[in-house]
Amino acid sequence: MNVIKAMAARGAALGQYAPILDWGRRYDQGAFSADLLAAVIVTIMLIPQSLAYALLAGLPAEMGLYASILPLVAYAIFGTSRALAVGPVAVVSLMTAAAIGNLELASQADYIAAAITLAFLSGLILLVMGVFRLGFLANFLSHPVIAGFITASGLLIATSQLKHILGIEAHGHSLIDLFGSLFSHLGQTNLITLVIGAASVAFLFWVRKGLKPLLMTLGLGDRLAGSLAKAGPVGAVVVTTLVSWGFDLQSKGVAIVGDVPQGLPPLTMPSFDADLWTSLFGSALLISIIGFVESISVAQTLAAKKRQRIVPDQELVGLGASNIAAAVSGGYPVTGGFARSVVNFDAGAETPAAGAFTAIGILLAAMFLTPLLYFLPKATLAATIIVAVLGLVDFHILKSTWRYHRADFTAVLATILLTLGFGVEIGVSAGVVLSIVLYLYKTSRPHIAEVGLVPGTQHFRNIDRHNVQTHPELVTLRLDENLYFANARYIEDYLLERTGRGGLKHVVLMCSAVNEIDLSALETLEELDRQLADSGITLSLSEVKGPVMDRLKRTDFLDHLSGDVYLTQYAAMRALGPVD
């Protein structure tokens, strides 16, 4: 019996690091059927997306397929989300293109090697973050900044694909460069390519709104019709490929995908060149953080709908393993995608096994269907990307942040403008810096409320907002922020100004909202206590939280404090400034 318990405990422990050992023990026929159906639908959707996103990253189309096989298996083993679908995504593909494009590599082979190395580096970073529980680093990117970055990235991606819609050459990593390049080559537009691209865009936009109602009138259920509607790009791929082949559009200047290698993904290794790693590390870090934030947001949203649990640090491990799997199988950086994850969820995926089944579907496509993609117009793939990423563009965030908080509005607007004007890496880097600067700014000037007793109660409220009782010899100030180096001087100046008005004998700092007092703030309190004592005023604290009190007891601050520490603010008022 003890042996069985020990084995069960060991299995549970291993399940923390490989969740497949947990949900796999309960896997049954019902889950298998649901996962298989979801995998079929996601596979149909993922094939054109994978090809399109690889081209967006400046890579051969087959690398998108390779990045959608082994990474899905790795996530199924190590990930905790039951519905997250891992693979190439638009924003990470754009960041990959920007990162490698900046290296000015001489050949396509070097470009591919750099992409593989970038995936490996991203995987290592994510694994290290997961092992050392560093998922909190993603919190340095605030939601408004992320929203601004994704909106700007969506515009950049859509603009970068206009060259394929028009059938011309255009280059650049910023909106200004892209528009300038597009305008200079506008006279070279291929009208047939434009017709194919524009028709594909129109069809895909109609699919989003009109295909589901049509399928439902044909008798399909709401859930299945919605999932199939999201796989609409396959229809555009099939039709335009047949048209391209039937009318030999390649001879008329229409760019096509061309040869896509048929067979299993190759076994590849990243480059271990120190200079290349140094050049790519910053980009790999940004891709890792952005990819994790996007992935965990989707995973937690979908998990909440079924009351399932996501473990953020284990998600880092799962995404890290997925990127390393991409690096050893000819792929490039991957993360959890929003659209395909929603389709996976809506199609009824029960476990991460759905991702593994999707990998099998993509593998079969890579082995047997790639010759059929030869005549696929690149304009169709560009249309797929444009329609997908325009759904990411959300200017409503500017309106909502303007109304709610001007500092957040500034961060969003700056992130959008910097991303559009200077590229994704500068944009997201600026977003991180802005998030931190705004946090320091807001917490460096904390809200301090002078409070009084609500008549007939033991509650205290702001004297400027409520009719409360006070005492002329006592002032109580509620500090609505942690006390640390950035706001210590502000708090000191505020208290000295307030206590300099005369007539006071006691000051009480109400610390109900204070979770931390760092050494700089403690030294400020000590100096403040001395200055007040010289003026004949005592300094007391009230409602100090246990962890904060434990830390204060390790110092001699309480021994020299001119006043006392009270359990409640009501007790402090009863002792120092009683009111009727």
ZAVEXFI-67480 format. One line per field, with one value per residue (C-alpha): residue number from 1; residue in one letter; chain; z, y negated, x negated. Coordinates in steps of 0.02 Angstrom, whole numbers, plus 32768, in hexadecimal, padded with zeros to 4 digits. Each point is the difference from the previous one (the first is absolute). Layout:
N
k: c(NUM,...)
r: c(A,...)
c: c(A,...)
Z: c(Z,...)
Y: c(Y,...)
X: c(X,...)
END
This chain:
580
k: c(1,2,3,4,5,6,7,8,9,10,11,12,13,14,15,16,17,18,19,20,21,22,23,24,25,26,27,28,29,30,31,32,33,34,35,36,37,38,39,40,41,42,43,44,45,46,47,48,49,50,51,52,53,54,55,56,57,58,59,60,61,62,63,64,65,66,67,68,69,70,71,72,73,74,75,76,77,78,79,80,81,82,83,84,85,86,87,88,89,90,91,92,93,94,95,96,97,98,99,100,101,102,103,104,105,106,107,108,109,110,111,112,113,114,115,116,117,118,119,120,121,122,123,124,125,126,127,128,129,130,131,132,133,134,135,136,137,138,139,140,141,142,143,144,145,146,147,148,149,150,151,152,153,154,155,156,157,158,159,160,161,162,163,164,165,166,167,168,169,170,171,172,173,174,175,176,177,178,179,180,181,182,183,184,185,186,187,188,189,190,191,192,193,194,195,196,197,198,199,200,201,202,203,204,205,206,207,208,209,210,211,212,213,214,215,216,217,218,219,220,221,222,223,224,225,226,227,228,229,230,231,232,233,234,235,236,237,238,239,240,241,242,243,244,245,246,247,248,249,250,251,252,253,254,255,256,257,258,259,260,261,262,263,264,265,266,267,268,269,270,271,272,273,274,275,276,277,278,279,280,281,282,283,284,285,286,287,288,289,290,291,292,293,294,295,296,297,298,299,300,301,302,303,304,305,306,307,308,309,310,311,312,313,314,315,316,317,318,319,320,321,322,323,324,325,326,327,328,329,330,331,332,333,334,335,336,337,338,339,340,341,342,343,344,345,346,347,348,349,350,351,352,353,354,355,356,357,358,359,360,361,362,363,364,365,366,367,368,369,370,371,372,373,374,375,376,377,378,379,380,381,382,383,384,385,386,387,388,389,390,391,392,393,394,395,396,397,398,399,400,401,402,403,404,405,406,407,408,409,410,411,412,413,414,415,416,417,418,419,420,421,422,423,424,425,426,427,428,429,430,431,432,433,434,435,436,437,438,439,440,441,442,443,444,445,446,447,448,449,450,451,452,453,454,455,456,457,458,459,460,461,462,463,464,465,466,467,468,469,470,471,472,473,474,475,476,477,478,479,480,481,482,483,484,485,486,487,488,489,490,491,492,493,494,495,496,497,498,499,500,501,502,503,504,505,506,507,508,509,510,511,512,513,514,515,516,517,518,519,520,521,522,523,524,525,526,527,528,529,530,531,532,533,534,535,536,537,538,539,540,541,542,543,544,545,546,547,548,549,550,551,552,553,554,555,556,557,558,559,560,561,562,563,564,565,566,567,568,569,570,571,572,573,574,575,576,577,578,579,580)
r: c(M,N,V,I,K,A,M,A,A,R,G,A,A,L,G,Q,Y,A,P,I,L,D,W,G,R,R,Y,D,Q,G,A,F,S,A,D,L,L,A,A,V,I,V,T,I,M,L,I,P,Q,S,L,A,Y,A,L,L,A,G,L,P,A,E,M,G,L,Y,A,S,I,L,P,L,V,A,Y,A,I,F,G,T,S,R,A,L,A,V,G,P,V,A,V,V,S,L,M,T,A,A,A,I,G,N,L,E,L,A,S,Q,A,D,Y,I,A,A,A,I,T,L,A,F,L,S,G,L,I,L,L,V,M,G,V,F,R,L,G,F,L,A,N,F,L,S,H,P,V,I,A,G,F,I,T,A,S,G,L,L,I,A,T,S,Q,L,K,H,I,L,G,I,E,A,H,G,H,S,L,I,D,L,F,G,S,L,F,S,H,L,G,Q,T,N,L,I,T,L,V,I,G,A,A,S,V,A,F,L,F,W,V,R,K,G,L,K,P,L,L,M,T,L,G,L,G,D,R,L,A,G,S,L,A,K,A,G,P,V,G,A,V,V,V,T,T,L,V,S,W,G,F,D,L,Q,S,K,G,V,A,I,V,G,D,V,P,Q,G,L,P,P,L,T,M,P,S,F,D,A,D,L,W,T,S,L,F,G,S,A,L,L,I,S,I,I,G,F,V,E,S,I,S,V,A,Q,T,L,A,A,K,K,R,Q,R,I,V,P,D,Q,E,L,V,G,L,G,A,S,N,I,A,A,A,V,S,G,G,Y,P,V,T,G,G,F,A,R,S,V,V,N,F,D,A,G,A,E,T,P,A,A,G,A,F,T,A,I,G,I,L,L,A,A,M,F,L,T,P,L,L,Y,F,L,P,K,A,T,L,A,A,T,I,I,V,A,V,L,G,L,V,D,F,H,I,L,K,S,T,W,R,Y,H,R,A,D,F,T,A,V,L,A,T,I,L,L,T,L,G,F,G,V,E,I,G,V,S,A,G,V,V,L,S,I,V,L,Y,L,Y,K,T,S,R,P,H,I,A,E,V,G,L,V,P,G,T,Q,H,F,R,N,I,D,R,H,N,V,Q,T,H,P,E,L,V,T,L,R,L,D,E,N,L,Y,F,A,N,A,R,Y,I,E,D,Y,L,L,E,R,T,G,R,G,G,L,K,H,V,V,L,M,C,S,A,V,N,E,I,D,L,S,A,L,E,T,L,E,E,L,D,R,Q,L,A,D,S,G,I,T,L,S,L,S,E,V,K,G,P,V,M,D,R,L,K,R,T,D,F,L,D,H,L,S,G,D,V,Y,L,T,Q,Y,A,A,M,R,A,L,G,P,V,D)
c: c(A,A,A,A,A,A,A,A,A,A,A,A,A,A,A,A,A,A,A,A,A,A,A,A,A,A,A,A,A,A,A,A,A,A,A,A,A,A,A,A,A,A,A,A,A,A,A,A,A,A,A,A,A,A,A,A,A,A,A,A,A,A,A,A,A,A,A,A,A,A,A,A,A,A,A,A,A,A,A,A,A,A,A,A,A,A,A,A,A,A,A,A,A,A,A,A,A,A,A,A,A,A,A,A,A,A,A,A,A,A,A,A,A,A,A,A,A,A,A,A,A,A,A,A,A,A,A,A,A,A,A,A,A,A,A,A,A,A,A,A,A,A,A,A,A,A,A,A,A,A,A,A,A,A,A,A,A,A,A,A,A,A,A,A,A,A,A,A,A,A,A,A,A,A,A,A,A,A,A,A,A,A,A,A,A,A,A,A,A,A,A,A,A,A,A,A,A,A,A,A,A,A,A,A,A,A,A,A,A,A,A,A,A,A,A,A,A,A,A,A,A,A,A,A,A,A,A,A,A,A,A,A,A,A,A,A,A,A,A,A,A,A,A,A,A,A,A,A,A,A,A,A,A,A,A,A,A,A,A,A,A,A,A,A,A,A,A,A,A,A,A,A,A,A,A,A,A,A,A,A,A,A,A,A,A,A,A,A,A,A,A,A,A,A,A,A,A,A,A,A,A,A,A,A,A,A,A,A,A,A,A,A,A,A,A,A,A,A,A,A,A,A,A,A,A,A,A,A,A,A,A,A,A,A,A,A,A,A,A,A,A,A,A,A,A,A,A,A,A,A,A,A,A,A,A,A,A,A,A,A,A,A,A,A,A,A,A,A,A,A,A,A,A,A,A,A,A,A,A,A,A,A,A,A,A,A,A,A,A,A,A,A,A,A,A,A,A,A,A,A,A,A,A,A,A,A,A,A,A,A,A,A,A,A,A,A,A,A,A,A,A,A,A,A,A,A,A,A,A,A,A,A,A,A,A,A,A,A,A,A,A,A,A,A,A,A,A,A,A,A,A,A,A,A,A,A,A,A,A,A,A,A,A,A,A,A,A,A,A,A,A,A,A,A,A,A,A,A,A,A,A,A,A,A,A,A,A,A,A,A,A,A,A,A,A,A,A,A,A,A,A,A,A,A,A,A,A,A,A,A,A,A,A,A,A,A,A,A,A,A,A,A,A,A,A,A,A,A,A,A,A,A,A,A,A,A,A,A,A,A,A,A,A,A,A,A,A,A,A,A,A,A,A,A,A,A,A,A,A,A,A,A,A,A,A,A,A,A,A,A,A,A,A,A,A,A,A,A,A,A)
Z: c(8000,802B,7F5A,7FA2,805D,7FDD,7F46,7FFC,8056,7F85,7F6E,8043,8012,7F4F,7FC5,8038,7F80,7F79,800F,7F80,808E,805B,7F7C,7FA0,808D,7FEA,7F42,7FB7,7F60,8014,8010,7F6D,7F8E,8034,7FEB,7F56,7FBC,8042,7FB4,7F53,8003,8042,7F82,7F70,8047,802C,7F57,7FA4,809D,8017,7F4D,8009,80A4,7FC3,7F6A,8076,8061,7F5C,8006,7F86,800D,803B,80A0,8036,7FF0,805C,808D,8011,801C,8089,8067,8014,8040,807C,8041,8011,8076,8066,7FEF,8079,7F8E,7FBB,7F6A,7FD5,7F4D,7FEB,7F5C,7F96,8025,7FA9,8082,8025,7F45,7FE7,8092,7FB5,7F5A,8056,806D,7F73,7F80,806C,7FF1,7F44,7FDD,7F5A,7FCE,801A,8056,8081,8017,8021,8079,805E,800D,8046,807B,8034,8027,8066,8061,8022,803C,8077,8046,801C,8053,8075,802C,8023,8069,806A,8005,7FA9,7FAE,8060,7F88,7F81,8077,7FCD,7F63,8032,7FA6,7FAE,7FBC,7FC0,7FAD,7FAF,7FC4,7FB5,7FAA,7FB3,7FD1,7FAA,7F96,7FD7,7FCF,7F93,7FAA,7FE4,7FA3,7F85,7F93,7FE2,7FDD,7F7F,7FBE,801D,8067,80A2,809B,80AB,80B8,8025,7FBA,7FB0,7FA9,7FC5,7FB9,7FAC,7FB1,7FCA,7FB2,7FA0,7FB1,7FE8,7F44,7FF6,8043,7FB2,7FDC,8003,80A9,803E,7FCA,8057,809E,8009,7FDD,8086,8080,7FD6,8009,80A7,804B,7FC4,804B,80AB,7FFC,7F7D,7FFB,80AD,7FE0,7F58,804E,8087,7F7D,7FB5,80A5,805C,80B9,8040,804A,7F69,7F85,805E,8001,7F47,7FD7,8052,7F8A,7F69,7FC1,7FBF,7F81,7FC2,7FF4,7F9C,7F85,7FDE,7FEE,7F7E,7FA4,8004,7FBC,7F7F,7FB4,8018,8060,802B,7F4C,8013,8090,8091,808F,803F,8091,7F8F,803A,80B4,8037,801C,8092,80B9,8056,7FFD,809B,801B,807E,8032,7FDF,8098,7FBB,8093,7F96,7FBB,80AE,803D,7F6E,8018,80BD,8017,7F77,8049,80AA,7FB9,7F97,8099,806D,7F7A,7FCF,80B5,8024,7F65,8025,80BA,7FDE,7F85,806D,809D,7FA4,7FB8,80A1,8064,7F93,803A,80AF,7FD6,8048,7FA4,8053,7FB9,802E,7FB3,7F66,7FF0,8000,7F7F,7F8C,801A,7FD0,7F68,7FC1,801A,7FA2,7F73,7FFD,7FEC,7F7A,7F85,804B,8048,80A0,8031,8085,8026,7F7B,8029,7F68,7FF3,80BC,7FFD,7F6F,8060,8098,7F9E,7FA3,80A7,8029,80A9,801B,7FB8,7F9B,7F80,7FDB,7FE6,7F88,7FA5,7FF0,7FAD,7F86,7FD4,7FEF,7F83,7FA1,7FFB,7FC1,7F7D,7FD9,7FE2,7F44,7FF3,8045,7F71,7FA3,809D,7FE5,8086,7FF5,804C,8095,8012,8002,8088,806B,7FE2,8032,8098,8044,7FE3,8087,8077,7FDC,808C,8006,8084,807F,7FDE,8026,809E,8048,7FD9,8066,808D,8019,7F9A,8031,7FB6,7F65,7FEE,800D,7F7E,7F85,8014,7FE6,7F63,7FB5,802A,7FBC,7F5F,7FEE,8033,7FFA,8077,806A,802B,801A,807C,8057,8015,8041,8088,8032,7FFE,806C,8083,7FF8,8011,8093,8056,7FDA,8044,809C,8020,8021,8063,8037,80B5,8053,80A3,8054,808D,805F,7FB1,808C,8056,7FB6,8010,7F48,7FBE,7F5B,7FA0,8051,7F54,7FC9,809C,809A,8086,80AF,801E,8092,7FF7,8050,7F97,7F45,7FB2,7F53,7F9F,7F8B,7F66,7FBC,8032,8048,7F9C,7FBE,7F73,8070,80A8,7FE2,7FC0,809C,8070,7FAD,8008,80B9,8030,7F9F,8053,80B0,7FED,8010,80BF,808E,7FE8,8085,7FA9,7F51,7FD6,7F5E,7FD4,7FA6,7FCD,7F48,801E,7FD3,7FFB,8051,7FB6,8053,7FAD,803D,80AE,800C,7FC8,808A,8080,7FC8,7FFB,80B2,803D,7FAC,8044,80AF,7FFB,7FDF,8090,7F90,8015,7F6B,800E,7F89,7FF4,7FA7,7FD1,7FA5,804C,7F81,8008,80BE,8000,7F9B,806C,809B,7FB7,800F,8090,7FAE,8078,8096,7FD1,7FBC,805C,7FF9,7FFE,7F87,800D,7FC6,7FB8,7FD2,8075,8091,7FCF,8001,80A6,804D,7FAF,7FCF,8044,7FB3,803A)
Y: c(8000,7F88,8029,7FD8,7F5B,7FD4,8026,7F96,7F71,800F,8000,7F65,7FA9,802D,7FC3,7F51,7FFE,806A,7FE2,8089,807C,7FB0,7FEE,8097,8076,7FC9,8000,805E,8021,7F64,7F8E,8057,7FE1,7F4A,7FE0,8055,7F96,7F60,8033,801A,7F52,7FAB,805C,7FBE,7F51,800E,8039,7F5B,7F9C,805A,7FE0,7F4A,7FDA,804E,7F8C,7F6F,802E,7FFE,80BD,808D,8034,80B1,7FBC,7FCD,80B5,803F,7F85,804B,80B5,802A,7F62,8038,80A9,7FAE,7F8F,8093,804F,7F69,7F80,7FEA,7FB5,8079,7F91,7F99,801F,7FDC,7FD1,7F6C,7F5F,7F58,7F91,807A,801B,7F44,7FF4,8090,7FA6,7F5F,8059,8060,7F75,7F8F,807A,7FE1,80B5,802E,8098,8055,8091,7F88,7FB2,80AB,802E,7F5D,8024,80AD,7FB7,7F7C,8088,805E,7F64,7FD5,80B2,7FF7,7F58,8041,809F,7F9F,7F8B,8095,8060,7F67,7FC7,7F5C,7FF1,7F5F,7FA8,7FFD,7F8B,7F76,7FF3,7FAE,802E,7F54,800C,80B1,7FC6,7F6E,806D,8084,7F7A,7FB0,80AB,802C,7F62,8022,80B4,7FD2,7F77,8074,807A,7F7E,8023,80B0,7FC1,7F86,8075,7F86,7FF4,7F9E,8003,7FAF,8020,7F5F,7FBA,7F6D,8070,8078,7F78,7FAC,80A3,802F,7F55,8004,80A8,7FE0,7FEF,80B5,8045,80A5,7FF1,80BB,800F,7F6C,8052,80A4,7FA8,7F8A,808D,806C,7F74,7FE0,80B9,8017,7F6A,8048,80A9,7FB0,7FBC,8060,80B5,8032,7FCD,8058,80A1,7FF7,7FF1,80A1,8058,7FF4,7FD8,7F56,803F,8066,7F79,7F7E,806D,8029,7F48,7FDB,807F,7F9C,7FD5,80B3,7FD8,7F6A,8069,808A,7F8D,7F89,8091,8051,7F5B,7FE1,80AE,8000,7F57,800E,7F5D,8016,7FD6,7F60,7FC2,8042,8032,80B1,8066,8077,809C,802F,8092,80A0,8071,8002,7F65,8001,8016,7F5A,7FB2,7F4A,7FA2,7FEE,7F69,7F89,7F64,803C,802A,7F54,7FAD,8066,8005,7F5D,802F,80AF,7FB6,7F8D,808B,8071,7F80,7FC7,80B4,8032,7F6E,8024,80BA,7FF6,7F80,8075,809A,7FAF,7FB9,80A9,805F,7F8D,8034,80B5,7FDA,804B,7FCA,7FB9,8005,7F6A,803F,80AB,7FA5,7FB3,80AF,803B,7F6D,8013,80B7,7FD3,7F82,8077,8084,7F81,7FE1,80B8,801E,7F72,7F84,7F51,7FAD,8034,7FD8,8019,7FB3,7FA9,802D,80B7,8018,7FBC,8074,8091,7FD4,7FE7,80A3,805B,8027,8056,8017,7FC9,80A1,7F9B,7FA3,80A3,803C,7F5A,801D,80A7,7FA9,7F7D,808A,805C,7F5D,7FE5,80B1,800C,7F59,7F87,8022,7FBF,7F58,7FDB,7F8D,7FAC,7F42,7FA2,7F7D,807F,801D,7F44,7FEC,8085,7F9E,7F58,803D,805B,7F6F,7F75,8055,7FD5,7F46,7FAC,7F43,8005,8015,7F4A,7FC2,8069,7FD2,7F47,8005,806A,7FD1,7F84,8050,80A7,7FA3,7FB4,80AC,804B,7F71,7FFC,80BC,7FF8,7F6D,8046,80AB,7FB6,7F84,8066,80B8,8086,8014,7F48,7FF8,8090,7FCA,7F53,8050,805C,7F62,7F9A,8081,7FF8,7F42,7FE8,8077,7FA3,7F59,8033,8052,7F75,7F89,806F,7FCE,7FC6,7FE3,7FA5,8067,7FEC,806B,8021,7FD5,8097,8079,8035,7FDA,7F76,7FA3,7F6E,7F5A,7FB0,8080,8028,7FAE,8042,7FD8,7FC3,7FBC,7F5B,804B,809F,801C,80AC,801C,809E,8034,8055,8049,8067,7F98,800F,7F9C,7FAB,7FB1,7FEE,7F4B,7FD1,8048,7FA7,7F58,8018,802B,7F71,7F85,8042,8001,7F52,7FAC,7FFC,803F,80B8,8079,80A7,8047,80AF,8057,8079,808F,8070,7FF2,8014,80AB,7FD2,7F82,8007,7FC3,7F55,7FE2,803F,7F85,7F77,8030,7FFC,7F52,7FC7,8040,7F9E,7F5F,800F,8028,7F62,7FA1,8056,8073,80BC,8077,809F,808B,805E,809B,803C,80A6,8099,8017,7F46,8005,8099,7FA2,7F64,8069,8034,7F4C,7F84,7F8C,8032,7FE6,7F4A,7FD9,7F68,8044,80AF,8084,801B,8098,7F95,7F4B,7FF8,8034,7F78,7F7A,803B,7FF3,7F5F,7F93,803E,7FB8,8009)
X: c(8000,7F73,7FAC,80A0,8012,7F4B,8017,809E,7FA6,7F6F,807A,8056,7F58,7FCF,80AA,7FD1,7F74,8054,80BC,8021,7FE1,8092,8088,7FC0,8034,80B4,8003,8095,805E,806C,7F6A,7FAD,8096,800E,7F45,7FFC,808F,7FB0,7F59,804D,804E,7F63,7F92,806A,7FEE,7F49,7FBB,801B,7FD7,7F5A,7FCC,8035,7FA8,7F5E,8002,8025,7F64,7F9D,7FE8,8029,80B6,7FD7,7FB2,80AE,8038,7F66,8022,80AF,7FCF,7F82,8024,80B5,7FC7,7F89,8089,8078,7F80,7FCC,808E,8091,8086,8081,8028,7F66,7FC4,7F47,7FAD,7FCB,805F,8004,7FAB,7F73,7FE6,7FF0,7F86,7F9C,7FF5,7FC9,7F7F,7FAD,8015,7F95,7F6E,7FED,7FD2,7FB5,8066,80A8,7FA7,7FB7,80AD,804D,7F74,801C,80BB,7FDD,7F83,807E,807F,7F7F,7FCE,80B6,801D,7F6C,8039,80B0,7FC0,7F90,808F,806E,7F82,7FD8,80B6,7FDF,80AA,801C,7F88,808D,805C,7F89,8069,80A3,80A1,8012,7F4E,801E,80A2,7FA7,7F71,8074,8069,7F65,7FBA,80A4,7FF5,7F49,8024,8094,7F9B,7F6D,8072,8040,7F68,8040,80B0,7FBA,7F7A,7F71,7F61,8001,7F93,7FF5,8020,8060,80A1,7FA5,7F81,8087,8070,7F6C,7FC8,80B0,801D,7F5D,802D,80BA,7FEE,7FC5,80A5,8035,80BA,8022,7FAA,8065,80A3,7FD2,7FC8,8094,807C,7FAF,8009,80B7,802A,7FA7,8059,80A6,7FD2,7FEF,80B2,8061,7FC3,803D,80B6,7FF8,7FC1,8084,8089,7FBA,801D,7F5A,7FFE,7FCA,7F5D,7FC8,8035,7F9B,7F65,800D,8019,7F5A,7FB0,803F,7F51,7FF2,8088,7F9F,7F62,8054,8059,7F70,7F86,8070,8015,7F44,7FDE,808C,7FD5,7F42,7FFD,7F49,7FD4,8065,7F97,8066,7F8D,8022,7FC0,7FA1,7FA7,8026,7F91,8063,7FDD,7FD7,7FBC,7F41,7F98,7FA8,7F8B,7FF0,7F61,7F8F,7FA4,7FE6,8014,80A6,8040,7FCE,8058,809E,800D,8060,807C,8013,8027,8085,804C,8003,8059,807B,8024,801B,8073,8069,8005,8029,8089,8056,7FE5,8047,8096,802F,7FDA,8072,8093,7FEE,7FBF,7F58,7F59,7F6B,7F54,7F9F,7F53,8025,8042,7F53,7FB6,8080,7FDF,7F44,8007,806A,7F80,7F70,8065,8017,7F44,7FD5,8083,7FE1,807B,7FFA,8045,80B0,8080,80B8,806F,80A4,806A,7FCF,800E,80B1,8029,7FB2,806A,80A1,7FE5,8003,7F4A,7FFA,7F44,7F58,8005,8064,7F5E,7FA3,8086,7FF4,7F44,8025,8075,7F7D,7F7E,806E,8018,7F43,7FE6,8089,8053,7F71,7FF4,80B3,7FC6,7F88,807A,8045,7FF5,7FA2,808A,8079,7F8D,7FEB,80BD,8009,7F86,8054,80AC,7FB9,7F99,807F,8065,7F71,800D,8061,7FFF,8088,7F74,7FCE,80AF,8015,7F55,801D,809F,7FBC,7F4A,7F9A,7F5A,8038,803C,7F53,7FB0,8076,7FEC,7F43,7FF4,806B,7FA1,7F54,802B,8045,7F74,7F68,8031,803C,7F64,7FF1,80BB,800A,7F5F,8047,809F,7FA1,7FA3,80A1,8059,7F78,7FEF,80BC,8006,7F71,8053,80AA,7FBB,7F83,8091,8076,80AD,7FFD,80A8,8021,8086,807D,807C,80A9,807E,804B,7F81,7F4B,7FDC,7F92,8017,7FB4,802F,8014,8082,8063,804B,7F8A,7FC2,7F4F,7F9B,7FA0,7F63,7FFD,7FEB,8012,7FB8,802A,7F73,8049,7F5F,7F6A,7F72,7F60,7F6F,8061,8085,7FA7,7FCE,80AD,8053,7F83,801F,80BC,7FFF,7F8E,806C,809F,7FB8,7FB6,80AA,7FF9,806D,7FD6,7FC1,8014,7FED,803D,7FD1,808C,7FA6,8092,7FCD,7F45,7FBA,7F48,7F89,7F52,7F61,8004,80B1,7FD3,7F71,8077,807C,7F73,7FCB,80B5,801C,7F69,8039,80B1,7FBF,7F97,80A1,805A,8066,8009,8002,8068,8033,80A4,8042,7F51,8008,7FAC,7F73,7FD6,8001,7F8F,7F80,800B,7FE0,7F58,7FC6,7FF7,8080,808B,7F8E,7FE2,80AD,8047,80B1,804A,803E,80BD,805F,808C,8015,8095,7F90,7F84,8086,8047,7F53,7FC0,8093,80A6,809D,80B4)
END
